[in-house]
Amino acid sequence: MDFSKRQCPECGKKEFRKKNIIDNFEAAWKDHKAVPIIVNLELYSCTCGNYAASPKDVRRIDEAAEQSIRLWSAIFLEEILAVSKFTQKKLADHLGISSVYLTELKKMEKTPKFQLWNTLKLVALDPDATLKKLNPSYKILRNKFGKAS
C-alpha cells in the first residue's frame, strides 16, 4: 500500500515518506507494553511524525518487536555475564530459569515474557546491586518465573 499520496489524519498534509524507524519507534508486543525497535524497519512517516501502516506493515512491526526483544535480551545477558563474572548456570539459578533456557535467550532462539525481560534490563543496568537481591533461595522469585523450588 502506497501512503505517499494519502492525507495524514493528524495534520492533513500529504507528506508521507518511507523512513527507517530503528531507535525511533516503540511497539507493543504480547505482554510487553512498549518495545524499543532496534532492528531495521521502514514505515511511512508524515512530516508531523505520524506513522501510517497497512495490515502487512502491522505484521512486520510485530516481527520487528519480537526480534528487538530477543536482541535486547541477548545484549542484557552478555552485559550481566561480563560484569557479574557468574557462570551461565549460576545466573540462571539467580533468575529462576533453566540454564538451557538462558542459552536459548542468549542465542536469540526464544523470546522472554515481559517480567523476565524487565528483570534482565534492571540487572543489566545495575548488576552488583540487583544480583544480590536475586538470591536463588527466594521461593517467591523462583515461583514467579515458573521454576519450582
Phi, psi and chi 1 to 4 in degrees:
 res  aa     phi    psi   chi1   chi2   chi3   chi4
   1 MET       -  128.0 -174.5  176.0  -79.9      -
   2 ASP   -95.2  116.5 -175.4    8.0      -      -
   3 PHE   -95.3   -0.1  -73.2   95.0      -      -
   4 SER   -62.6  -22.6   60.7      -      -      -
   5 LYS  -108.4    5.1  -66.0  177.0  177.7   49.9
   6 ARG   -83.5  152.7  -63.7  -94.9  172.8  125.5
   7 GLN   -89.9  134.7 -175.3  173.1  -11.7      -
   8 CYS   -72.8  128.5  176.7      -      -      -
   9 PRO   -69.3  -19.9   20.3  -26.8      -      -
  10 GLU   -79.7  -53.7  -74.2  -71.1  -42.4      -
  11 CYS  -111.6  -12.2   67.3      -      -      -
  12 GLY    83.8   -3.3      -      -      -      -
  13 LYS   -80.7  160.9  -64.1  177.7 -176.1  175.0
  14 LYS  -111.0   64.2  -67.0 -177.7  179.2 -179.0
  15 GLU  -127.6   43.9  -62.8 -178.4   13.1      -
  16 PHE   -79.5  132.1  -78.9  103.5      -      -
  17 ARG  -134.0  148.1  -56.1  -75.8 -178.4  -96.9
  18 LYS   -66.8  136.8  -87.4 -153.7  167.2 -166.8
  19 LYS  -145.3  137.8  176.6 -179.4  174.9 -175.7
  20 ASN   -76.1  124.9 -168.2  -32.4      -      -
  21 ILE   -97.1    9.1   63.0  166.8      -      -
  22 ILE   -54.3  132.0 -168.6  168.0      -      -
  23 ASP    66.0    6.5  -69.4  -28.3      -      -
  24 ASN  -126.1   16.8  -68.2  -45.7      -      -
  25 PHE  -151.4  139.6 -168.4   82.7      -      -
  26 GLU  -120.7  140.8  -70.3 -175.1  -14.4      -
  27 ALA  -131.7  145.8      -      -      -      -
  28 ALA   -79.4  145.1      -      -      -      -
  29 TRP  -149.1  115.8 -173.2   81.7      -      -
  30 LYS    48.1 -118.1  -66.5 -169.8  178.3 -177.1
  31 ASP   -88.1    3.7   59.6  -16.4      -      -
  32 HIS   -89.2  123.0  -63.3 -101.9      -      -
  33 LYS   -76.8  -39.6  -57.0  -80.1 -173.3  -99.2
  34 ALA  -149.7  103.0      -      -      -      -
  35 VAL   -99.4  118.5  178.8      -      -      -
  36 PRO   -66.7  121.7  -14.4   25.9      -      -
  37 ILE   -76.6  120.6  -58.2  -63.1      -      -
  38 ILE  -123.4   24.1   56.6  170.4      -      -
  39 VAL  -121.6  157.9  -64.7      -      -      -
  40 ASN   -65.8  130.4  -74.0  -43.1      -      -
  41 LEU  -157.1  125.1  177.4   63.8      -      -
  42 GLU  -102.5  132.7  -76.2 -167.9  -15.6      -
  43 LEU  -134.0  162.7  -70.0  178.3      -      -
  44 TYR   -80.4  131.8  -81.0   96.5      -      -
  45 SER  -129.3  136.9  173.7      -      -      -
  46 CYS   -84.7  161.1 -179.4      -      -      -
  47 THR   -64.0  -20.3   54.1      -      -      -
  48 CYS   -81.7   -7.5   73.0      -      -      -
  49 GLY   102.0   -6.1      -      -      -      -
  50 ASN   -74.7  145.1 -164.1   24.0      -      -
  51 TYR  -108.5  149.7  -70.2   97.1      -      -
  52 ALA  -122.0  138.0      -      -      -      -
  53 ALA  -140.6  136.6      -      -      -      -
  54 SER   -87.4  169.9   68.4      -      -      -
  55 PRO   -55.6  -36.5  -28.3   35.9      -      -
  56 LYS   -64.7  -40.0 -176.6  179.6  173.7 -176.9
  57 ASP   -64.2  -36.8  -69.8  -27.3      -      -
  58 VAL   -61.5  -41.6  172.7      -      -      -
  59 ARG   -63.5  -40.6  -76.7 -169.2  -60.1  -82.2
  60 ARG   -66.1  -37.7  -69.8  177.0   40.1 -118.1
  61 ILE   -63.9  -43.2  -67.7  167.4      -      -
  62 ASP   -59.9  -45.3 -161.4   49.2      -      -
  63 GLU   -64.8  -40.7  -69.4  166.3    1.9      -
  64 ALA   -65.5  -37.7      -      -      -      -
  65 ALA   -64.2  -45.7      -      -      -      -
  66 GLU   -64.1  -43.5 -175.5  174.9   17.0      -
  67 GLN   -61.5  -38.9  -70.9  172.8   -7.4      -
  68 SER   -66.1  -40.8  -66.9      -      -      -
  69 ILE   -61.6  -44.1  -67.5  165.7      -      -
  70 ARG   -64.2  -42.4  -71.8  179.9  178.5 -161.6
  71 LEU   -66.0  -46.5 -177.0   54.8      -      -
  72 TRP   -56.6  -44.7  -82.6  117.1      -      -
  73 SER   -60.2  -45.0  -61.7      -      -      -
  74 ALA   -62.4  -41.7      -      -      -      -
  75 ILE   -62.6  -47.1  -68.3  167.0      -      -
  76 PHE   -60.0  -44.7  -64.8  153.0      -      -
  77 LEU   -64.2  -42.6  -75.8  167.9      -      -
  78 GLU   -60.7  -42.6  -72.4  -59.9  -37.0      -
  79 GLU   -63.9  -46.3  178.0   69.2   18.7      -
  80 ILE   -62.1  -47.6  -65.7  164.0      -      -
  81 LEU   -63.9  -38.4  -71.7  166.3      -      -
  82 ALA   -66.4  -43.4      -      -      -      -
  83 VAL   -79.6  -40.7  172.1      -      -      -
  84 SER   -79.0  -23.4   70.2      -      -      -
  85 LYS    63.9   18.6  -52.3  -71.2 -170.4 -131.6
  86 PHE   -74.5  153.0  -82.9   17.1      -      -
  87 THR   -77.4  164.6   63.5      -      -      -
  88 GLN   -62.5  -37.8  -76.4 -169.4 -156.0      -
  89 LYS   -63.7  -45.2  173.3  139.1 -178.7   46.1
  90 LYS   -64.3  -42.2 -174.7  173.9  179.9 -179.1
  91 LEU   -64.1  -43.2  178.9   58.0      -      -
  92 ALA   -59.3  -42.4      -      -      -      -
  93 ASP   -61.3  -41.9  -74.4  -16.9      -      -
  94 HIS   -66.3  -33.2  -87.6   66.7      -      -
  95 LEU   -84.6  -13.3  -67.1  170.0      -      -
  96 GLY    78.8   28.6      -      -      -      -
  97 ILE  -126.3  166.7   60.8  175.2      -      -
  98 SER   -78.1  156.3   72.2      -      -      -
  99 SER   -68.4  -28.2   54.2      -      -      -
 100 VAL   -64.7  -45.0  171.6      -      -      -
 101 TYR   -64.3  -39.7 -175.3   58.1      -      -
 102 LEU   -61.3  -42.3 -172.5  135.0      -      -
 103 THR   -61.7  -42.6  -60.1      -      -      -
 104 GLU   -62.8  -36.8  -68.8  169.9  -26.5      -
 105 LEU   -66.3  -43.8  -68.8  172.5      -      -
 106 LYS   -61.2  -36.4  -88.3 -175.0   66.9 -179.5
 107 LYS   -85.2    2.1  -68.8 -180.0  178.5 -180.0
 108 MET    61.2   33.6  -61.8 -171.1  -47.3      -
 109 GLU   -90.4  -22.3  -65.5  170.4   -4.6      -
 110 LYS  -126.0  156.4  -61.7  -84.6 -179.9  160.0
 111 THR  -114.2  117.8  -50.8      -      -      -
 112 PRO   -73.6  153.2   29.6  -35.3      -      -
 113 LYS   -69.3  165.1  -69.4 -171.4  176.1 -174.2
 114 PHE   -56.4  -42.3  175.6   73.6      -      -
 115 GLN   -58.6  -46.3 -155.3  166.3   19.7      -
 116 LEU   -70.4  -41.5  177.4   56.8      -      -
 117 TRP   -59.2  -42.8 -176.0   78.1      -      -
 118 ASN   -66.8  -38.4 -156.7   38.2      -      -
 119 THR   -62.8  -44.5  -59.9      -      -      -
 120 LEU   -59.6  -41.9  -67.7  173.3      -      -
 121 LYS   -62.5  -46.2  178.9  173.7   61.4  171.2
 122 LEU   -64.4  -42.5  -68.1  171.7      -      -
 123 VAL   -66.0  -40.2  174.6      -      -      -
 124 ALA   -63.8  -33.6      -      -      -      -
 125 LEU   -71.3  -34.3  -71.4  171.2      -      -
 126 ASP  -148.5   73.2 -168.0   -0.5      -      -
 127 PRO   -59.8  -42.1  -13.0   20.1      -      -
 128 ASP   -62.1  -48.0  -66.8  -28.9      -      -
 129 ALA   -71.1  -42.8      -      -      -      -
 130 THR   -74.2  -40.2  -44.1      -      -      -
 131 LEU   -65.0  -29.2  -77.0  170.8      -      -
 132 LYS   -64.4  -31.4  -69.4  174.1 -173.7  169.7
 133 LYS   -82.1  -20.8  -65.7  175.6 -175.9  162.5
 134 LEU   -92.4   66.6  -70.5  176.5      -      -
 135 ASN   -81.5  129.8 -174.1  -41.9      -      -
 136 PRO   -63.1  -14.6   13.9  -21.3      -      -
 137 SER   -83.5   -8.0   64.7      -      -      -
 138 TYR   -72.6  106.2  -70.9  175.4      -      -
 139 LYS   -62.3  -35.8  -70.9 -178.9 -176.9  176.1
 140 ILE   -62.7  -40.4 -167.4  166.5      -      -
 141 LEU   -69.5  -41.5  -76.9  174.2      -      -
 142 ARG   -62.9  -40.2  -64.6  173.7   73.1   78.2
 143 ASN   -70.8  -37.4  -69.2  -23.6      -      -
 144 LYS   -62.0  -36.7 -145.7  174.2 -152.7 -178.1
 145 PHE   -96.1   12.2  -69.4  104.0      -      -
 146 GLY    85.5   12.0      -      -      -      -
 147 LYS  -111.7  117.4 -174.4  176.0  178.8 -177.1
 148 ALA   -69.8  147.4      -      -      -      -
 149 SER   -92.9      -   50.4      -      -      -
